[in-house]
Each structure stands twice: as structure tokens, then as C-alpha cells.
Amino acid sequence: MAVNFNDQRGAARKAVVQGLLGLSACFAGLAGIGFLTASAFWTLSKDMGPELAALLIGIGFMLLAVGLAVGLFVGFSAMADKADTPADVADPPATHTLSTSAVDVSGAASVAAFTAAFVLGKYLAGARPE
């Protein structure tokens, strides 16, 4: 039985290239987040002062971290539940009932972000809050 080393080297090279591209994308994204954070701080500190600007940006990053953690937890628990079910058992048909126990995390996060942006926009425009 002959082993084809060219296929293994090609697969290893492809994995290394994909890993380096992913790492480059992460660094570029971090640089972008850094510039956006600096820009947000600069803009907010002109209107609200540096203390409040730092507080708002910190709260925003904490909410982002909580959202990502919840998303990872939900994703990993869904993968674990899928791995526990046998492959030969068919899933029951989906029912279209509303459940109060299930929370749409992405919908709640987008509503909270939109509300915060709306209130901040009204505040910066000088309008009185309703």
C-alpha cells in the first residue's frame, strides 16, 4: 500500500494558508475595532465628556461580550444536543406555536441596539426625551 505524500503536503499547505488567512482577518478586524472605538470615544467625548464616553463605550463592549457568550453557549448546546440524538431517529415535525420560554437573542440585541442608537441620536440632536 503506497502512501501519496503529495496529497498530504497539499492538504497541510492548504490548512496552513487558511489558518494564516484567518489570523490575518482577525488582526485586520481588531485594528478596525480599535479605530472605531477611538473614533467613537473622540466623538462622544466632545459632546459628553471623556468619563461618560468611556463609560458608554465600556457598556457597549460588555453587552457585545455577553451577546457573543450567549450565542456561543446556545450554539454549543445545540451542537451537543444534536450529537446526543441518534442519527436513525427522525425529528418530530416542527410545530408553529409561540413559546414564551424561547428567547430570540439576535432580535432582542438588535432591538436594544436600535433603541440605544435612537435615544443617543435624539440626545445629540438636542431633542428632549419623551
C-alpha positions as CSV (number, residue, x, y, z in Angstrom):
1,M,0.0,0.0,0.0
2,A,1.7,3.2,-1.2
3,V,1.2,6.5,0.6
4,N,0.9,9.6,-1.5
5,F,2.8,12.3,0.3
6,N,1.9,14.9,-2.3
7,D,-1.7,14.8,-1.2
8,Q,-0.8,15.1,2.5
9,R,1.6,18.0,1.8
10,G,-1.0,19.8,-0.3
11,A,-3.6,19.4,2.5
12,A,-1.1,20.6,5.1
13,R,-0.2,23.6,2.9
14,K,-3.9,24.4,2.4
15,A,-4.6,24.2,6.1
16,V,-1.6,26.5,6.9
17,V,-2.7,29.0,4.3
18,Q,-6.3,29.0,5.6
19,G,-5.0,29.4,9.1
20,L,-2.8,32.4,8.2
21,L,-5.6,34.0,6.2
22,G,-7.9,33.6,9.2
23,L,-5.3,35.1,11.6
24,S,-4.8,38.0,9.2
25,A,-8.6,38.6,9.1
26,C,-8.7,38.6,12.9
27,F,-5.9,41.1,13.1
28,A,-7.5,43.3,10.5
29,G,-10.8,43.1,12.3
30,L,-9.1,44.0,15.6
31,A,-7.5,47.0,14.0
32,G,-10.8,48.1,12.6
33,I,-12.5,47.8,16.0
34,G,-9.7,49.8,17.5
35,F,-10.1,52.6,15.1
36,L,-13.9,52.6,15.5
37,T,-13.5,52.6,19.3
38,A,-11.1,55.6,19.1
39,S,-13.4,57.4,16.7
40,A,-16.5,56.8,19.0
41,F,-14.5,58.0,22.0
42,W,-13.4,61.1,20.3
43,T,-16.9,61.9,19.0
44,L,-18.6,61.2,22.3
45,S,-16.0,62.9,24.4
46,K,-16.6,66.2,22.6
47,D,-20.3,66.2,23.5
48,M,-20.5,64.3,26.8
49,G,-17.0,64.5,28.3
50,P,-14.4,61.7,28.4
51,E,-15.7,60.0,31.5
52,L,-19.2,59.4,30.1
53,A,-17.8,58.5,26.7
54,A,-15.6,55.8,28.2
55,L,-18.5,54.5,30.3
56,L,-20.8,54.2,27.3
57,I,-18.2,52.5,25.2
58,G,-17.3,50.1,28.0
59,I,-21.0,49.3,28.5
60,G,-21.3,48.7,24.7
61,F,-18.4,46.3,24.7
62,M,-19.7,44.5,27.8
63,L,-23.1,44.0,26.0
64,L,-21.3,42.7,22.9
65,A,-19.3,40.3,25.0
66,V,-22.4,39.0,26.8
67,G,-24.2,38.6,23.4
68,L,-21.3,36.7,22.0
69,A,-21.1,34.5,25.1
70,V,-24.8,33.7,24.9
71,G,-24.5,33.0,21.2
72,L,-21.6,30.6,21.8
73,F,-23.4,28.9,24.6
74,V,-26.6,28.4,22.6
75,G,-24.6,27.2,19.6
76,F,-22.5,24.7,21.6
77,S,-25.6,23.4,23.5
78,A,-27.4,23.0,20.1
79,M,-24.4,21.1,18.7
80,A,-24.3,18.9,21.9
81,D,-28.0,18.2,21.7
82,K,-27.6,17.2,18.0
83,A,-24.7,14.9,18.8
84,D,-26.7,13.2,21.5
85,T,-29.6,12.2,19.3
86,P,-29.2,9.1,17.3
87,A,-29.0,9.5,13.5
88,D,-31.6,6.9,12.7
89,V,-34.4,8.6,14.7
90,A,-36.4,11.1,12.6
91,D,-37.0,14.5,14.1
92,P,-40.7,15.2,15.0
93,P,-42.4,17.7,12.8
94,A,-42.0,21.3,13.8
95,T,-45.0,23.0,15.4
96,H,-45.7,26.6,14.8
97,T,-46.8,27.5,18.3
98,L,-45.4,30.5,20.2
99,S,-43.2,29.7,23.1
100,T,-42.6,32.1,25.9
101,S,-39.6,30.2,27.2
102,A,-37.6,30.6,24.0
103,V,-35.8,33.9,23.7
104,D,-34.7,35.3,20.3
105,V,-31.3,36.6,21.3
106,S,-30.5,38.2,18.0
107,G,-33.8,40.0,17.9
108,A,-33.5,41.3,21.4
109,A,-30.0,42.5,20.8
110,S,-30.9,44.3,17.6
111,V,-33.9,46.0,19.4
112,A,-31.7,47.1,22.2
113,A,-29.0,48.4,19.9
114,F,-31.6,50.3,17.8
115,T,-33.2,51.8,20.9
116,A,-29.8,52.9,22.3
117,A,-28.9,54.5,18.9
118,F,-32.2,56.2,18.6
119,V,-32.0,57.7,22.2
120,L,-28.4,58.7,21.7
121,G,-29.3,60.3,18.3
122,K,-32.1,62.3,19.9
123,Y,-29.8,63.3,22.8
124,L,-27.1,64.5,20.4
125,A,-29.6,66.4,18.3
126,G,-30.7,68.3,21.4
127,A,-34.3,66.9,21.5
128,R,-36.0,66.4,24.8
129,P,-36.5,62.7,25.7
130,E,-40.2,61.6,25.6
